[in-house]
Amino acid sequence: MPDLKQLADLYAYPDSHKPWLRTNFVASVDGAVQDPQGLSGSLGGEPDAKVFKVLRSLSDVVVVGAGTVRAEGYHPISADSVHEKLREGRSRVPQLAVVSRSLDLPEQLLAPGLMVIIPASSPVEKRQQLSQTVEVVVAGENEVDWPAVLDAFAARGLNRILCEGGPDLHGTLVDLDLVDEACLTISPHLLGGPAKRMTVGARAVELPMRLGHSFDDDGVLFTRWVRDRRAA
């Protein structure tokens, strides 16, 4: 495993004032992003946890779907879940932004500093209640308007975006060709079964990617794939 500085260099965001959307997943050799219990957190073990922490440390905003929040038991991002030295000159922790339609969010997540991204068709009463505690961003009518969300992030200086899933949210971003980079950890296991893969989309697309880097640690393979827009 590369050391902290090497990892920070490997996963550094481009030097740009435009939003850069990075996604991060861990999957089995046969493409499952859920273990037999339906969770992903244990698939990559300690090596993946180290890279996960670096990716959060480098980001300005962590985006995650409400279904993943509920399934994985998300809490507000704490200072001990990032590397302080990688946050110099920025906020203590990255912003957490949760995408939801129903606004069915766990109580432990509802704290100042949370951003909730919703379409206008979401329940009005729940939205009003949430807005008393957290920041609510309305983008789109029946579906979230993702270009508008990226504009909202940019207006707040949140250009280094890390999406942690789940597969349905990732599928939407892939459908819209908004993913600039995909980080994939491959766990040395075959899982079989009905587990989802990292992208569940409404339509099939074919978006060329190029390998940014790869390395392994005790059989766990880390890859970073960058959208090759030159081929578009």
RAJO-V201545 format. One record per helix or strand of 2 or more residues. SS is the DSSP state (a for helix, b for strand). FROM is the first residue (numbers start at 1). TO is the last residue. If there is no record, write none. Layout:
BEGIN
{{SS:FROM:TO} {SS:FROM:TO}}
END
This chain:
BEGIN
{{a:4:10} {b:20:28} {a:45:58} {b:61:65} {a:66:72} {a:79:81} {a:84:86} {b:95:99} {a:107:109} {b:114:118} {a:124:130} {b:135:138} {a:146:155} {b:160:163} {a:167:175} {b:181:187} {b:209:217} {b:220:227} {a:229:231}}
END
